[in-house]
Amino acid sequence: MRAGRRIGIAIAGGLVVAAGVVLAMPLIPGPGLLVIALGLGILSLEFERPRVWLAALKSRFRELANRVRHKPSDGDGK
């Protein structure tokens, strides 16, 4: 039973990550990085390495959000 769950999660997560990679390609509209993160979330239910990758991805998004939030204005009002 455990092996079946592990295989199912691996297949589902792999397919979602693959779909995210396709959506992340140029000229293809779609939320590619979000779908990749969703796929990593599915894979992290059963595997350790995607958990590490997902944590790194979250950290980078937090850094970017902080930089955008605390960006100093140039004072010209535009």
mmCIF file of the N, C-alpha and C atoms, coordinates in Angstrom:
data_MODEL
# 
_entry.id   MODEL 
# 
loop_
_atom_site.group_PDB 
_atom_site.id 
_atom_site.type_symbol 
_atom_site.label_atom_id 
_atom_site.label_alt_id 
_atom_site.label_comp_id 
_atom_site.label_asym_id 
_atom_site.label_entity_id 
_atom_site.label_seq_id 
_atom_site.pdbx_PDB_ins_code 
_atom_site.Cartn_x 
_atom_site.Cartn_y 
_atom_site.Cartn_z 
_atom_site.occupancy 
_atom_site.B_iso_or_equiv 
_atom_site.pdbx_formal_charge 
_atom_site.auth_seq_id 
_atom_site.auth_comp_id 
_atom_site.auth_asym_id 
_atom_site.auth_atom_id 
_atom_site.pdbx_PDB_model_num 
ATOM 1   N N  . MET A 1 1  ? 0.821  -1.199 0.000   1.00 0.00 ? 1  MET A N  1 
ATOM 2   C CA . MET A 1 1  ? 0.000  0.000  0.000   1.00 0.00 ? 1  MET A CA 1 
ATOM 3   C C  . MET A 1 1  ? 0.863  1.261  0.000   1.00 0.00 ? 1  MET A C  1 
ATOM 4   N N  . ARG A 1 2  ? 1.929  1.248  0.810   1.00 0.00 ? 2  ARG A N  1 
ATOM 5   C CA . ARG A 1 2  ? 2.821  2.403  0.906   1.00 0.00 ? 2  ARG A CA 1 
ATOM 6   C C  . ARG A 1 2  ? 3.519  2.670  -0.436  1.00 0.00 ? 2  ARG A C  1 
ATOM 7   N N  . ALA A 1 3  ? 3.939  1.606  -1.106  1.00 0.00 ? 3  ALA A N  1 
ATOM 8   C CA . ALA A 1 3  ? 4.624  1.768  -2.390  1.00 0.00 ? 3  ALA A CA 1 
ATOM 9   C C  . ALA A 1 3  ? 3.680  2.339  -3.445  1.00 0.00 ? 3  ALA A C  1 
ATOM 10  N N  . GLY A 1 4  ? 2.427  1.917  -3.416  1.00 0.00 ? 4  GLY A N  1 
ATOM 11  C CA . GLY A 1 4  ? 1.452  2.448  -4.368  1.00 0.00 ? 4  GLY A CA 1 
ATOM 12  C C  . GLY A 1 4  ? 1.209  3.929  -4.177  1.00 0.00 ? 4  GLY A C  1 
ATOM 13  N N  . ARG A 1 5  ? 1.112  4.366  -2.925  1.00 0.00 ? 5  ARG A N  1 
ATOM 14  C CA . ARG A 1 5  ? 0.932  5.794  -2.626  1.00 0.00 ? 5  ARG A CA 1 
ATOM 15  C C  . ARG A 1 5  ? 2.147  6.585  -3.099  1.00 0.00 ? 5  ARG A C  1 
ATOM 16  N N  . ARG A 1 6  ? 3.325  6.046  -2.836  1.00 0.00 ? 6  ARG A N  1 
ATOM 17  C CA . ARG A 1 6  ? 4.567  6.721  -3.225  1.00 0.00 ? 6  ARG A CA 1 
ATOM 18  C C  . ARG A 1 6  ? 4.656  6.863  -4.745  1.00 0.00 ? 6  ARG A C  1 
ATOM 19  N N  . ILE A 1 7  ? 4.307  5.812  -5.455  1.00 0.00 ? 7  ILE A N  1 
ATOM 20  C CA . ILE A 1 7  ? 4.336  5.850  -6.929  1.00 0.00 ? 7  ILE A CA 1 
ATOM 21  C C  . ILE A 1 7  ? 3.296  6.830  -7.460  1.00 0.00 ? 7  ILE A C  1 
ATOM 22  N N  . GLY A 1 8  ? 2.107  6.810  -6.872  1.00 0.00 ? 8  GLY A N  1 
ATOM 23  C CA . GLY A 1 8  ? 1.050  7.737  -7.303  1.00 0.00 ? 8  GLY A CA 1 
ATOM 24  C C  . GLY A 1 8  ? 1.437  9.188  -7.103  1.00 0.00 ? 8  GLY A C  1 
ATOM 25  N N  . ILE A 1 9  ? 2.030  9.490  -5.959  1.00 0.00 ? 9  ILE A N  1 
ATOM 26  C CA . ILE A 1 9  ? 2.479  10.856 -5.698  1.00 0.00 ? 9  ILE A CA 1 
ATOM 27  C C  . ILE A 1 9  ? 3.606  11.247 -6.651  1.00 0.00 ? 9  ILE A C  1 
ATOM 28  N N  . ALA A 1 10 ? 4.502  10.324 -6.927  1.00 0.00 ? 10 ALA A N  1 
ATOM 29  C CA . ALA A 1 10 ? 5.607  10.609 -7.850  1.00 0.00 ? 10 ALA A CA 1 
ATOM 30  C C  . ALA A 1 10 ? 5.088  10.910 -9.252  1.00 0.00 ? 10 ALA A C  1 
ATOM 31  N N  . ILE A 1 11 ? 4.120  10.130 -9.707  1.00 0.00 ? 11 ILE A N  1 
ATOM 32  C CA . ILE A 1 11 ? 3.566  10.345 -11.054 1.00 0.00 ? 11 ILE A CA 1 
ATOM 33  C C  . ILE A 1 11 ? 2.798  11.663 -11.115 1.00 0.00 ? 11 ILE A C  1 
ATOM 34  N N  . ALA A 1 12 ? 1.911  11.887 -10.137 1.00 0.00 ? 12 ALA A N  1 
ATOM 35  C CA . ALA A 1 12 ? 1.100  13.113 -10.136 1.00 0.00 ? 12 ALA A CA 1 
ATOM 36  C C  . ALA A 1 12 ? 1.988  14.349 -10.025 1.00 0.00 ? 12 ALA A C  1 
ATOM 37  N N  . GLY A 1 13 ? 2.925  14.343 -9.083  1.00 0.00 ? 13 GLY A N  1 
ATOM 38  C CA . GLY A 1 13 ? 3.816  15.485 -8.910  1.00 0.00 ? 13 GLY A CA 1 
ATOM 39  C C  . GLY A 1 13 ? 4.696  15.719 -10.117 1.00 0.00 ? 13 GLY A C  1 
ATOM 40  N N  . GLY A 1 14 ? 5.201  14.640 -10.705 1.00 0.00 ? 14 GLY A N  1 
ATOM 41  C CA . GLY A 1 14 ? 6.036  14.768 -11.902 1.00 0.00 ? 14 GLY A CA 1 
ATOM 42  C C  . GLY A 1 14 ? 5.280  15.361 -13.078 1.00 0.00 ? 14 GLY A C  1 
ATOM 43  N N  . LEU A 1 15 ? 4.027  14.936 -13.239 1.00 0.00 ? 15 LEU A N  1 
ATOM 44  C CA . LEU A 1 15 ? 3.216  15.489 -14.328 1.00 0.00 ? 15 LEU A CA 1 
ATOM 45  C C  . LEU A 1 15 ? 2.916  16.966 -14.119 1.00 0.00 ? 15 LEU A C  1 
ATOM 46  N N  . VAL A 1 16 ? 2.646  17.354 -12.874 1.00 0.00 ? 16 VAL A N  1 
ATOM 47  C CA . VAL A 1 16 ? 2.368  18.770 -12.594 1.00 0.00 ? 16 VAL A CA 1 
ATOM 48  C C  . VAL A 1 16 ? 3.628  19.608 -12.806 1.00 0.00 ? 16 VAL A C  1 
ATOM 49  N N  . VAL A 1 17 ? 4.778  19.118 -12.368 1.00 0.00 ? 17 VAL A N  1 
ATOM 50  C CA . VAL A 1 17 ? 6.030  19.844 -12.602 1.00 0.00 ? 17 VAL A CA 1 
ATOM 51  C C  . VAL A 1 17 ? 6.306  19.957 -14.104 1.00 0.00 ? 17 VAL A C  1 
ATOM 52  N N  . ALA A 1 18 ? 6.094  18.885 -14.843 1.00 0.00 ? 18 ALA A N  1 
ATOM 53  C CA . ALA A 1 18 ? 6.311  18.914 -16.294 1.00 0.00 ? 18 ALA A CA 1 
ATOM 54  C C  . ALA A 1 18 ? 5.381  19.930 -16.964 1.00 0.00 ? 18 ALA A C  1 
ATOM 55  N N  . ALA A 1 19 ? 4.128  19.979 -16.521 1.00 0.00 ? 19 ALA A N  1 
ATOM 56  C CA . ALA A 1 19 ? 3.197  20.971 -17.072 1.00 0.00 ? 19 ALA A CA 1 
ATOM 57  C C  . ALA A 1 19 ? 3.673  22.381 -16.746 1.00 0.00 ? 19 ALA A C  1 
ATOM 58  N N  . GLY A 1 20 ? 4.206  22.581 -15.558 1.00 0.00 ? 20 GLY A N  1 
ATOM 59  C CA . GLY A 1 20 ? 4.736  23.893 -15.187 1.00 0.00 ? 20 GLY A CA 1 
ATOM 60  C C  . GLY A 1 20 ? 5.932  24.292 -16.025 1.00 0.00 ? 20 GLY A C  1 
ATOM 61  N N  . VAL A 1 21 ? 6.785  23.342 -16.342 1.00 0.00 ? 21 VAL A N  1 
ATOM 62  C CA . VAL A 1 21 ? 7.944  23.635 -17.197 1.00 0.00 ? 21 VAL A CA 1 
ATOM 63  C C  . VAL A 1 21 ? 7.466  24.057 -18.584 1.00 0.00 ? 21 VAL A C  1 
ATOM 64  N N  . VAL A 1 22 ? 6.458  23.379 -19.105 1.00 0.00 ? 22 VAL A N  1 
ATOM 65  C CA . VAL A 1 22 ? 5.916  23.751 -20.413 1.00 0.00 ? 22 VAL A CA 1 
ATOM 66  C C  . VAL A 1 22 ? 5.312  25.156 -20.351 1.00 0.00 ? 22 VAL A C  1 
ATOM 67  N N  . LEU A 1 23 ? 4.570  25.452 -19.280 1.00 0.00 ? 23 LEU A N  1 
ATOM 68  C CA . LEU A 1 23 ? 3.956  26.773 -19.154 1.00 0.00 ? 23 LEU A CA 1 
ATOM 69  C C  . LEU A 1 23 ? 4.989  27.874 -18.925 1.00 0.00 ? 23 LEU A C  1 
ATOM 70  N N  . ALA A 1 24 ? 6.158  27.531 -18.432 1.00 0.00 ? 24 ALA A N  1 
ATOM 71  C CA . ALA A 1 24 ? 7.197  28.532 -18.177 1.00 0.00 ? 24 ALA A CA 1 
ATOM 72  C C  . ALA A 1 24 ? 7.994  28.880 -19.428 1.00 0.00 ? 24 ALA A C  1 
ATOM 73  N N  . MET A 1 25 ? 7.784  28.159 -20.511 1.00 0.00 ? 25 MET A N  1 
ATOM 74  C CA . MET A 1 25 ? 8.516  28.429 -21.748 1.00 0.00 ? 25 MET A CA 1 
ATOM 75  C C  . MET A 1 25 ? 8.054  29.749 -22.364 1.00 0.00 ? 25 MET A C  1 
ATOM 76  N N  . PRO A 1 26 ? 8.961  30.407 -23.087 1.00 0.00 ? 26 PRO A N  1 
ATOM 77  C CA . PRO A 1 26 ? 8.578  31.659 -23.741 1.00 0.00 ? 26 PRO A CA 1 
ATOM 78  C C  . PRO A 1 26 ? 7.457  31.429 -24.760 1.00 0.00 ? 26 PRO A C  1 
ATOM 79  N N  . LEU A 1 27 ? 6.637  32.424 -24.897 1.00 0.00 ? 27 LEU A N  1 
ATOM 80  C CA . LEU A 1 27 ? 5.519  32.455 -25.848 1.00 0.00 ? 27 LEU A CA 1 
ATOM 81  C C  . LEU A 1 27 ? 4.368  31.521 -25.477 1.00 0.00 ? 27 LEU A C  1 
ATOM 82  N N  . ILE A 1 28 ? 4.425  30.898 -24.323 1.00 0.00 ? 28 ILE A N  1 
ATOM 83  C CA . ILE A 1 28 ? 3.315  30.070 -23.861 1.00 0.00 ? 28 ILE A CA 1 
ATOM 84  C C  . ILE A 1 28 ? 2.754  30.741 -22.614 1.00 0.00 ? 28 ILE A C  1 
ATOM 85  N N  . PRO A 1 29 ? 1.516  31.236 -22.695 1.00 0.00 ? 29 PRO A N  1 
ATOM 86  C CA . PRO A 1 29 ? 0.959  31.928 -21.536 1.00 0.00 ? 29 PRO A CA 1 
ATOM 87  C C  . PRO A 1 29 ? 0.598  30.952 -20.419 1.00 0.00 ? 29 PRO A C  1 
ATOM 88  N N  . GLY A 1 30 ? 0.790  31.397 -19.213 1.00 0.00 ? 30 GLY A N  1 
ATOM 89  C CA . GLY A 1 30 ? 0.407  30.563 -18.080 1.00 0.00 ? 30 GLY A CA 1 
ATOM 90  C C  . GLY A 1 30 ? 1.309  30.784 -16.893 1.00 0.00 ? 30 GLY A C  1 
ATOM 91  N N  . PRO A 1 31 ? 0.838  30.383 -15.742 1.00 0.00 ? 31 PRO A N  1 
ATOM 92  C CA . PRO A 1 31 ? 1.601  30.576 -14.496 1.00 0.00 ? 31 PRO A CA 1 
ATOM 93  C C  . PRO A 1 31 ? 2.595  29.447 -14.265 1.00 0.00 ? 31 PRO A C  1 
ATOM 94  N N  . GLY A 1 32 ? 3.621  29.363 -15.067 1.00 0.00 ? 32 GLY A N  1 
ATOM 95  C CA . GLY A 1 32 ? 4.572  28.254 -15.025 1.00 0.00 ? 32 GLY A CA 1 
ATOM 96  C C  . GLY A 1 32 ? 5.229  28.045 -13.680 1.00 0.00 ? 32 GLY A C  1 
ATOM 97  N N  . LEU A 1 33 ? 5.762  29.107 -13.071 1.00 0.00 ? 33 LEU A N  1 
ATOM 98  C CA . LEU A 1 33 ? 6.459  28.945 -11.799 1.00 0.00 ? 33 LEU A CA 1 
ATOM 99  C C  . LEU A 1 33 ? 5.510  28.511 -10.685 1.00 0.00 ? 33 LEU A C  1 
ATOM 100 N N  . LEU A 1 34 ? 4.285  29.004 -10.719 1.00 0.00 ? 34 LEU A N  1 
ATOM 101 C CA . LEU A 1 34 ? 3.316  28.590 -9.705  1.00 0.00 ? 34 LEU A CA 1 
ATOM 102 C C  . LEU A 1 34 ? 2.948  27.121 -9.855  1.00 0.00 ? 34 LEU A C  1 
ATOM 103 N N  . VAL A 1 35 ? 2.832  26.657 -11.094 1.00 0.00 ? 35 VAL A N  1 
ATOM 104 C CA . VAL A 1 35 ? 2.507  25.245 -11.323 1.00 0.00 ? 35 VAL A CA 1 
ATOM 105 C C  . VAL A 1 35 ? 3.682  24.359 -10.914 1.00 0.00 ? 35 VAL A C  1 
ATOM 106 N N  . ILE A 1 36 ? 4.900  24.817 -11.172 1.00 0.00 ? 36 ILE A N  1 
ATOM 107 C CA . ILE A 1 36 ? 6.077  24.067 -10.733 1.00 0.00 ? 36 ILE A CA 1 
ATOM 108 C C  . ILE A 1 36 ? 6.090  23.981 -9.206  1.00 0.00 ? 36 ILE A C  1 
ATOM 109 N N  . ALA A 1 37 ? 5.801  25.095 -8.534  1.00 0.00 ? 37 ALA A N  1 
ATOM 110 C CA . ALA A 1 37 ? 5.758  25.089 -7.068  1.00 0.00 ? 37 ALA A CA 1 
ATOM 111 C C  . ALA A 1 37 ? 4.674  24.140 -6.559  1.00 0.00 ? 37 ALA A C  1 
ATOM 112 N N  . LEU A 1 38 ? 3.541  24.106 -7.232  1.00 0.00 ? 38 LEU A N  1 
ATOM 113 C CA . LEU A 1 38 ? 2.473  23.183 -6.853  1.00 0.00 ? 38 LEU A CA 1 
ATOM 114 C C  . LEU A 1 38 ? 2.932  21.735 -7.007  1.00 0.00 ? 38 LEU A C  1 
ATOM 115 N N  . GLY A 1 39 ? 3.609  21.432 -8.102  1.00 0.00 ? 39 GLY A N  1 
ATOM 116 C CA . GLY A 1 39 ? 4.136  20.086 -8.323  1.00 0.00 ? 39 GLY A CA 1 
ATOM 117 C C  . GLY A 1 39 ? 5.157  19.698 -7.271  1.00 0.00 ? 39 GLY A C  1 
ATOM 118 N N  . LEU A 1 40 ? 6.027  20.644 -6.900  1.00 0.00 ? 40 LEU A N  1 
ATOM 119 C CA . LEU A 1 40 ? 6.992  20.366 -5.839  1.00 0.00 ? 40 LEU A CA 1 
ATOM 120 C C  . LEU A 1 40 ? 6.287  20.140 -4.508  1.00 0.00 ? 40 LEU A C  1 
ATOM 121 N N  . GLY A 1 41 ? 5.200  20.866 -4.288  1.00 0.00 ? 41 GLY A N  1 
ATOM 122 C CA . GLY A 1 41 ? 4.418  20.650 -3.078  1.00 0.00 ? 41 GLY A CA 1 
ATOM 123 C C  . GLY A 1 41 ? 3.829  19.252 -3.028  1.00 0.00 ? 41 GLY A C  1 
ATOM 124 N N  . ILE A 1 42 ? 3.347  18.775 -4.150  1.00 0.00 ? 42 ILE A N  1 
ATOM 125 C CA . ILE A 1 42 ? 2.803  17.413 -4.219  1.00 0.00 ? 42 ILE A CA 1 
ATOM 126 C C  . ILE A 1 42 ? 3.922  16.399 -3.967  1.00 0.00 ? 42 ILE A C  1 
ATOM 127 N N  . LEU A 1 43 ? 5.049  16.589 -4.629  1.00 0.00 ? 43 LEU A N  1 
ATOM 128 C CA . LEU A 1 43 ? 6.172  15.659 -4.453  1.00 0.00 ? 43 LEU A CA 1 
ATOM 129 C C  . LEU A 1 43 ? 6.727  15.684 -3.028  1.00 0.00 ? 43 LEU A C  1 
ATOM 130 N N  . SER A 1 44 ? 6.656  16.845 -2.372  1.00 0.00 ? 44 SER A N  1 
ATOM 131 C CA . SER A 1 44 ? 7.211  16.950 -1.024  1.00 0.00 ? 44 SER A CA 1 
ATOM 132 C C  . SER A 1 44 ? 6.376  16.208 0.012   1.00 0.00 ? 44 SER A C  1 
ATOM 133 N N  . LEU A 1 45 ? 5.186  15.775 -0.366  1.00 0.00 ? 45 LEU A N  1 
ATOM 134 C CA . LEU A 1 45 ? 4.384  14.964 0.546   1.00 0.00 ? 45 LEU A CA 1 
ATOM 135 C C  . LEU A 1 45 ? 5.075  13.645 0.863   1.00 0.00 ? 45 LEU A C  1 
ATOM 136 N N  . GLU A 1 46 ? 5.890  13.170 -0.059  1.00 0.00 ? 46 GLU A N  1 
ATOM 137 C CA . GLU A 1 46 ? 6.485  11.845 0.096   1.00 0.00 ? 46 GLU A CA 1 
ATOM 138 C C  . GLU A 1 46 ? 8.010  11.833 0.022   1.00 0.00 ? 46 GLU A C  1 
ATOM 139 N N  . PHE A 1 47 ? 8.610  12.863 -0.587  1.00 0.00 ? 47 PHE A N  1 
ATOM 140 C CA . PHE A 1 47 ? 10.049 12.841 -0.834  1.00 0.00 ? 47 PHE A CA 1 
ATOM 141 C C  . PHE A 1 47 ? 10.719 14.046 -0.177  1.00 0.00 ? 47 PHE A C  1 
ATOM 142 N N  . GLU A 1 48 ? 11.945 13.870 0.289   1.00 0.00 ? 48 GLU A N  1 
ATOM 143 C CA . GLU A 1 48 ? 12.667 14.926 1.006   1.00 0.00 ? 48 GLU A CA 1 
ATOM 144 C C  . GLU A 1 48 ? 13.250 15.989 0.070   1.00 0.00 ? 48 GLU A C  1 
ATOM 145 N N  . ARG A 1 49 ? 13.848 15.597 -1.044  1.00 0.00 ? 49 ARG A N  1 
ATOM 146 C CA . ARG A 1 49 ? 14.524 16.551 -1.930  1.00 0.00 ? 49 ARG A CA 1 
ATOM 147 C C  . ARG A 1 49 ? 13.575 17.645 -2.450  1.00 0.00 ? 49 ARG A C  1 
ATOM 148 N N  . PRO A 1 50 ? 12.360 17.324 -2.912  1.00 0.00 ? 50 PRO A N  1 
ATOM 149 C CA . PRO A 1 50 ? 11.465 18.408 -3.333  1.00 0.00 ? 50 PRO A CA 1 
ATOM 150 C C  . PRO A 1 50 ? 11.108 19.349 -2.183  1.00 0.00 ? 50 PRO A C  1 
ATOM 151 N N  . ARG A 1 51 ? 11.090 18.837 -0.951  1.00 0.00 ? 51 ARG A N  1 
ATOM 152 C CA . ARG A 1 51 ? 10.840 19.689 0.215   1.00 0.00 ? 51 ARG A CA 1 
ATOM 153 C C  . ARG A 1 51 ? 11.934 20.744 0.330   1.00 0.00 ? 51 ARG A C  1 
ATOM 154 N N  . VAL A 1 52 ? 13.179 20.354 0.081   1.00 0.00 ? 52 VAL A N  1 
ATOM 155 C CA . VAL A 1 52 ? 14.312 21.282 0.141   1.00 0.00 ? 52 VAL A CA 1 
ATOM 156 C C  . VAL A 1 52 ? 14.202 22.306 -0.990  1.00 0.00 ? 52 VAL A C  1 
ATOM 157 N N  . TRP A 1 53 ? 13.890 21.839 -2.189  1.00 0.00 ? 53 TRP A N  1 
ATOM 158 C CA . TRP A 1 53 ? 13.755 22.749 -3.332  1.00 0.00 ? 53 TRP A CA 1 
ATOM 159 C C  . TRP A 1 53 ? 12.612 23.740 -3.115  1.00 0.00 ? 53 TRP A C  1 
ATOM 160 N N  . LEU A 1 54 ? 11.505 23.261 -2.571  1.00 0.00 ? 54 LEU A N  1 
ATOM 161 C CA . LEU A 1 54 ? 10.362 24.133 -2.315  1.00 0.00 ? 54 LEU A CA 1 
ATOM 162 C C  . LEU A 1 54 ? 10.709 25.183 -1.265  1.00 0.00 ? 54 LEU A C  1 
ATOM 163 N N  . ALA A 1 55 ? 11.441 24.813 -0.238  1.00 0.00 ? 55 ALA A N  1 
ATOM 164 C CA . ALA A 1 55 ? 11.872 25.771 0.785   1.00 0.00 ? 55 ALA A CA 1 
ATOM 165 C C  . ALA A 1 55 ? 12.779 26.837 0.169   1.00 0.00 ? 55 ALA A C  1 
ATOM 166 N N  . ALA A 1 56 ? 13.680 26.437 -0.714  1.00 0.00 ? 56 ALA A N  1 
ATOM 167 C CA . ALA A 1 56 ? 14.569 27.397 -1.380  1.00 0.00 ? 56 ALA A CA 1 
ATOM 168 C C  . ALA A 1 56 ? 13.766 28.339 -2.276  1.00 0.00 ? 56 ALA A C  1 
ATOM 169 N N  . LEU A 1 57 ? 12.784 27.798 -2.984  1.00 0.00 ? 57 LEU A N  1 
ATOM 170 C CA . LEU A 1 57 ? 11.945 28.618 -3.851  1.00 0.00 ? 57 LEU A CA 1 
ATOM 171 C C  . LEU A 1 57 ? 11.146 29.626 -3.035  1.00 0.00 ? 57 LEU A C  1 
ATOM 172 N N  . LYS A 1 58 ? 10.591 29.201 -1.905  1.00 0.00 ? 58 LYS A N  1 
ATOM 173 C CA . LYS A 1 58 ? 9.853  30.109 -1.021  1.00 0.00 ? 58 LYS A CA 1 
ATOM 174 C C  . LYS A 1 58 ? 10.763 31.210 -0.506  1.00 0.00 ? 58 LYS A C  1 
ATOM 175 N N  . SER A 1 59 ? 11.981 30.858 -0.149  1.00 0.00 ? 59 SER A N  1 
ATOM 176 C CA . SER A 1 59 ? 12.931 31.843 0.362   1.00 0.00 ? 59 SER A CA 1 
ATOM 177 C C  . SER A 1 59 ? 13.243 32.901 -0.691  1.00 0.00 ? 59 SER A C  1 
ATOM 178 N N  . ARG A 1 60 ? 13.440 32.463 -1.911  1.00 0.00 ? 60 ARG A N  1 
ATOM 179 C CA . ARG A 1 60 ? 13.735 33.426 -2.987  1.00 0.00 ? 60 ARG A CA 1 
ATOM 180 C C  . ARG A 1 60 ? 12.554 34.338 -3.263  1.00 0.00 ? 60 ARG A C  1 
ATOM 181 N N  . PHE A 1 61 ? 11.336 33.800 -3.221  1.00 0.00 ? 61 PHE A N  1 
ATOM 182 C CA . PHE A 1 61 ? 10.154 34.634 -3.429  1.00 0.00 ? 61 PHE A CA 1 
ATOM 183 C C  . PHE A 1 61 ? 9.990  35.638 -2.296  1.00 0.00 ? 61 PHE A C  1 
ATOM 184 N N  . ARG A 1 62 ? 10.298 35.229 -1.064  1.00 0.00 ? 62 ARG A N  1 
ATOM 185 C CA . ARG A 1 62 ? 10.218 36.167 0.065   1.00 0.00 ? 62 ARG A CA 1 
ATOM 186 C C  . ARG A 1 62 ? 11.239 37.283 -0.090  1.00 0.00 ? 62 ARG A C  1 
ATOM 187 N N  . GLU A 1 63 ? 12.456 36.953 -0.503  1.00 0.00 ? 63 GLU A N  1 
ATOM 188 C CA . GLU A 1 63 ? 13.484 37.967 -0.736  1.00 0.00 ? 63 GLU A CA 1 
ATOM 189 C C  . GLU A 1 63 ? 13.039 38.957 -1.796  1.00 0.00 ? 63 GLU A C  1 
ATOM 190 N N  . LEU A 1 64 ? 12.497 38.449 -2.888  1.00 0.00 ? 64 LEU A N  1 
ATOM 191 C CA . LEU A 1 64 ? 12.024 39.311 -3.967  1.00 0.00 ? 64 LEU A CA 1 
ATOM 192 C C  . LEU A 1 64 ? 10.889 40.211 -3.486  1.00 0.00 ? 64 LEU A C  1 
ATOM 193 N N  . ALA A 1 65 ? 9.950  39.651 -2.744  1.00 0.00 ? 65 ALA A N  1 
ATOM 194 C CA . ALA A 1 65 ? 8.834  40.440 -2.218  1.00 0.00 ? 65 ALA A CA 1 
ATOM 195 C C  . ALA A 1 65 ? 9.332  41.533 -1.282  1.00 0.00 ? 65 ALA A C  1 
ATOM 196 N N  . ASN A 1 66 ? 10.301 41.217 -0.446  1.00 0.00 ? 66 ASN A N  1 
ATOM 197 C CA . ASN A 1 66 ? 10.858 42.224 0.459   1.00 0.00 ? 66 ASN A CA 1 
ATOM 198 C C  . ASN A 1 66 ? 11.566 43.328 -0.304  1.00 0.00 ? 66 ASN A C  1 
ATOM 199 N N  . ARG A 1 67 ? 12.291 42.964 -1.350  1.00 0.00 ? 67 ARG A N  1 
ATOM 200 C CA . ARG A 1 67 ? 12.982 43.974 -2.160  1.00 0.00 ? 67 ARG A CA 1 
ATOM 201 C C  . ARG A 1 67 ? 11.976 44.891 -2.851  1.00 0.00 ? 67 ARG A C  1 
ATOM 202 N N  . VAL A 1 68 ? 10.893 44.315 -3.354  1.00 0.00 ? 68 VAL A N  1 
ATOM 203 C CA . VAL A 1 68 ? 9.878  45.114 -4.044  1.00 0.00 ? 68 VAL A CA 1 
ATOM 204 C C  . VAL A 1 68 ? 9.166  46.030 -3.043  1.00 0.00 ? 68 VAL A C  1 
ATOM 205 N N  . ARG A 1 69 ? 8.849  45.497 -1.865  1.00 0.00 ? 69 ARG A N  1 
ATOM 206 C CA . ARG A 1 69 ? 8.154  46.281 -0.850  1.00 0.00 ? 69 ARG A CA 1 
ATOM 207 C C  . ARG A 1 69 ? 8.997  47.428 -0.315  1.00 0.00 ? 69 ARG A C  1 
ATOM 208 N N  . HIS A 1 70 ? 10.275 47.198 -0.183  1.00 0.00 ? 70 HIS A N  1 
ATOM 209 C CA . HIS A 1 70 ? 11.143 48.210 0.439   1.00 0.00 ? 70 HIS A CA 1 
ATOM 210 C C  . HIS A 1 70 ? 11.995 48.966 -0.573  1.00 0.00 ? 70 HIS A C  1 
ATOM 211 N N  . LYS A 1 71 ? 11.573 48.983 -1.798  1.00 0.00 ? 71 LYS A N  1 
ATOM 212 C CA . LYS A 1 71 ? 12.310 49.701 -2.826  1.00 0.00 ? 71 LYS A CA 1 
ATOM 213 C C  . LYS A 1 71 ? 12.163 51.202 -2.579  1.00 0.00 ? 71 LYS A C  1 
ATOM 214 N N  . PRO A 1 72 ? 13.272 51.906 -2.454  1.00 0.00 ? 72 PRO A N  1 
ATOM 215 C CA . PRO A 1 72 ? 13.175 53.349 -2.208  1.00 0.00 ? 72 PRO A CA 1 
ATOM 216 C C  . PRO A 1 72 ? 12.666 54.072 -3.448  1.00 0.00 ? 72 PRO A C  1 
ATOM 217 N N  . SER A 1 73 ? 11.810 55.033 -3.242  1.00 0.00 ? 73 SER A N  1 
ATOM 218 C CA . SER A 1 73 ? 11.313 55.812 -4.386  1.00 0.00 ? 73 SER A CA 1 
ATOM 219 C C  . SER A 1 73 ? 12.378 56.816 -4.786  1.00 0.00 ? 73 SER A C  1 
ATOM 220 N N  . ASP A 1 74 ? 12.357 57.214 -6.052  1.00 0.00 ? 74 ASP A N  1 
ATOM 221 C CA . ASP A 1 74 ? 13.364 58.131 -6.543  1.00 0.00 ? 74 ASP A CA 1 
ATOM 222 C C  . ASP A 1 74 ? 12.961 59.599 -6.323  1.00 0.00 ? 74 ASP A C  1 
ATOM 223 N N  . GLY A 1 75 ? 11.771 59.831 -5.733  1.00 0.00 ? 75 GLY A N  1 
ATOM 224 C CA . GLY A 1 75 ? 11.405 61.171 -5.329  1.00 0.00 ? 75 GLY A CA 1 
ATOM 225 C C  . GLY A 1 75 ? 10.778 62.041 -6.406  1.00 0.00 ? 75 GLY A C  1 
ATOM 226 N N  . ASP A 1 76 ? 10.668 61.568 -7.648  1.00 0.00 ? 76 ASP A N  1 
ATOM 227 C CA . ASP A 1 76 ? 10.093 62.404 -8.693  1.00 0.00 ? 76 ASP A CA 1 
ATOM 228 C C  . ASP A 1 76 ? 8.582  62.203 -8.846  1.00 0.00 ? 76 ASP A C  1 
ATOM 229 N N  . GLY A 1 77 ? 7.980  61.282 -8.089  1.00 0.00 ? 77 GLY A N  1 
ATOM 230 C CA . GLY A 1 77 ? 6.544  61.095 -8.111  1.00 0.00 ? 77 GLY A CA 1 
ATOM 231 C C  . GLY A 1 77 ? 6.013  60.319 -9.290  1.00 0.00 ? 77 GLY A C  1 
ATOM 232 N N  . LYS A 1 78 ? 6.856  59.740 -10.076 1.00 0.00 ? 78 LYS A N  1 
ATOM 233 C CA . LYS A 1 78 ? 6.402  58.991 -11.245 1.00 0.00 ? 78 LYS A CA 1 
ATOM 234 C C  . LYS A 1 78 ? 6.375  57.520 -10.980 1.00 0.00 ? 78 LYS A C  1 
# 
